[in-house]
Amino acid sequence: MKQVFTNAKVLVPGTKSPLPLNVATDGDLIARVSEEAPSGDNSIDCKGAILTPGIIDLAVFKIDKPAFHFGGITRAALMPDQAPVLDLPAMIKHSSSEGKPSLWSHPLAAATKGLKGTELAEIGLMKEAGARAVATGRNWIANSGVMLKLLHYCRSLDMPVIVHSEDSGLTADAVATAGETATRLGLSSAPASAEALSIARDIALVRESGAHIHFRQVTTAAGLDLIRVAKAEGLRVTCGITPAHLFLSDIAISDFRTFAKMSPPLRSEEDRQACLEAIKDGTIDVISSGHDPRGPEGKRLPFAEAETGMAGGETLLALSLNLVRDELIDLGRLFELLSTNPAKILGVNAGQIAEGYEADLILIDMEKPWQIDSRKMAASAGNTPFDKLPVQGRVRAIYKGGKAI
Amino acid sequence: MTSEQTGSPSTAGHQFPAGSDAFPHRHLLGIAGLQPWEILFLLKEAEQWVELNRKSIKHSGRLDGLTVINAFFENSTRTLLSFEIAGKRMGADVVNMHAAQSSIKKGETLIDTAVTLNAMRADAIVIRHGSSGAVQLIADKVDCPVLNAGDGSHEHPTQALLDALTIQRRKGDISGLTVTICGDVMHSRVARSNIYCLTTLGAKVRVCAPTSLLPPAIERLNVEAYSNFAEALDGADVVMMLRLQNERMNGDFIPSAREYHHLYGLTRERLALAKPDALVMHPGPMNRGIEISSDIADDPERSAITEQVEMGVAVRMACLDVLTRRSRNMEGWS
């Protein structure tokens, strides 16, 4: 089926803000991006809204279609921390079909069997079953020998490795970042340097192996400094963050608010400022939702016993747009962080509006105000630390492979 | 007995706001956030119960017909006993729920337990739990006042109040005193509540422990942090020793009990560094010969340890009384 999106402001690669263009699609793909509208095709009048690539969420803990469609997410990389763990080709194959055709799921192969951090999983077979990257899951691999073998192996398979960055020796029982808030609340805490320690080791192992590591969440000034240096050296490292660490500091856990219990935990205000700076200077490559819906049985517990994570799918775009409004970055850069860069890491033919790419598109009403409300979430659970926050910007329509959803 | 000196200049002369304005809180979850006059009000209220408890007939009908549930999710002997005696002396029907017998062991969630306790129409619930913040979680789900009897490493407010009452009765005004708290500050709810209470009342608080047992950024709680015990003791008016849990003495935080005693045990020689009339306190139960030597613990001139236990009952009676005034429709407590 051929169709044309007309009267849209289109965000094309390499531009800071959207341009008045027409986008023609043919089947699943974008056929043409041009100033004049081709005649004779089915035409979709976008009424002046902004047309961007669909968001590619790297990485989520649950495929949660209502939340993703609300938030303009057309593809999501699923973390291997599932029950059962995604450590076998059959699991990858099964998980790849979840959500199709209106949402594409890219399951991430567990780096080690059962995510135990000791024996390599069948990464090669999982690649053939459709896995596009490997992940260490919620935890880091403490054994440096195992980690180096993993990186060598993934280098030979040309698979990026998505890692969690916290030294588990330091974070063993910790539920918060060491600092005044944790001390006042009497919560066990680990120093923020647990992150830099693990990143430093993994960068050394990237240098050893030549593999590509994507640090899923880098949330401290010291960690980001290490990433800057590694990138300057030309090492294959990329890194990401979620809106939680960009817009909240550890003060959010005061009153034992378990919706603000994250992994890694929320950091000091100084570290939060460093994260914003790293968005601005380009150190951070990816913003993802970390979507991890948790019901009351996981969150309505004493803080130390509660589960970590937030339902982030539907708030990812609206929160991220604050970075544009605050003039840290332009809209073009934001969609590199939300779509283009995740697509490159996964090696998928999507994430930008250009000829030959998948017609995964969203129409955004930039000004639309709404309020985040934990009781009315599209997600399978309402555990958002941004409850009651007024935001602006909402997805008006979403197209996966050219088809309206 | 030295504690016969009752009241203190600061409390005796203090005018408190009328009715519930003197203590406008529904629960007692912690000392953090309390105003100095609210703390002093509870201490003043406790004085009458100290008197009653020294009589041969120790009974008041103040809480007649009320039900107080002591829900203890963590083992306790003295705090549970103290709360039970406090409730019974005021005429309340006191029921104890022990974790070992509770349905928590059967997988019931804390919230479900809270809802169950609430449905039994308790008039006050006293809770101890091993997890920081757990008591607040329950308080949000019940209709009656909740008293925190210790939650994780967070707070133990009645301990801080009984300590303040003990100090006040021995030393007079707490404001301006130097209090040294020594021991496992990192894991201690007693230390946190005492830090909030004593600094709010104007005392200068020092904490002392090996750095591995001091919580991060502790100086942000308006205390001075020391690792050298001699320096921390220098000129102190009150020396408060904390209990070191056995499981932390075997190479985890501390290499051995004898090394801890060598560096941080309160001995008569060390106590000589504090003021000549310095008061020694301990929340109990004591590890004799580890954090405190027996001859100091048992010296009635220096040690206030048994007095602390006595004040504990009075303070808990005051808290139960004040927090149930609304439900008892006391005039001015709407």
HADDOCK unambig.tbl for C-alpha pairs under 7 A between the chains (distance, minus, plus):
assign (segid A and resid 178 and name CA) (segid B and resid 216 and name CA) 5.79 0.50 0.50
assign (segid A and resid 179 and name CA) (segid B and resid 216 and name CA) 5.40 0.50 0.50
assign (segid A and resid 179 and name CA) (segid B and resid 217 and name CA) 5.36 0.50 0.50
assign (segid A and resid 180 and name CA) (segid B and resid 216 and name CA) 6.87 0.50 0.50
assign (segid A and resid 180 and name CA) (segid B and resid 217 and name CA) 5.28 0.50 0.50
assign (segid A and resid 180 and name CA) (segid B and resid 218 and name CA) 6.92 0.50 0.50
assign (segid A and resid 180 and name CA) (segid B and resid 220 and name CA) 6.40 0.50 0.50
assign (segid A and resid 183 and name CA) (segid B and resid 215 and name CA) 5.93 0.50 0.50
assign (segid A and resid 183 and name CA) (segid B and resid 216 and name CA) 6.39 0.50 0.50
assign (segid A and resid 183 and name CA) (segid B and resid 218 and name CA) 6.85 0.50 0.50
assign (segid A and resid 185 and name CA) (segid B and resid 132 and name CA) 6.90 0.50 0.50
assign (segid A and resid 185 and name CA) (segid B and resid 154 and name CA) 5.29 0.50 0.50
assign (segid A and resid 186 and name CA) (segid B and resid 132 and name CA) 6.14 0.50 0.50
assign (segid A and resid 186 and name CA) (segid B and resid 153 and name CA) 4.48 0.50 0.50
assign (segid A and resid 186 and name CA) (segid B and resid 154 and name CA) 4.15 0.50 0.50
assign (segid A and resid 187 and name CA) (segid B and resid 132 and name CA) 6.51 0.50 0.50
assign (segid A and resid 187 and name CA) (segid B and resid 153 and name CA) 6.82 0.50 0.50
assign (segid A and resid 256 and name CA) (segid B and resid 133 and name CA) 5.98 0.50 0.50
assign (segid A and resid 302 and name CA) (segid B and resid 131 and name CA) 6.24 0.50 0.50
assign (segid A and resid 302 and name CA) (segid B and resid 132 and name CA) 6.82 0.50 0.50
assign (segid A and resid 302 and name CA) (segid B and resid 133 and name CA) 5.76 0.50 0.50
assign (segid A and resid 302 and name CA) (segid B and resid 134 and name CA) 4.76 0.50 0.50
assign (segid A and resid 302 and name CA) (segid B and resid 137 and name CA) 6.85 0.50 0.50
assign (segid A and resid 303 and name CA) (segid B and resid 133 and name CA) 6.51 0.50 0.50
assign (segid A and resid 304 and name CA) (segid B and resid 131 and name CA) 6.77 0.50 0.50
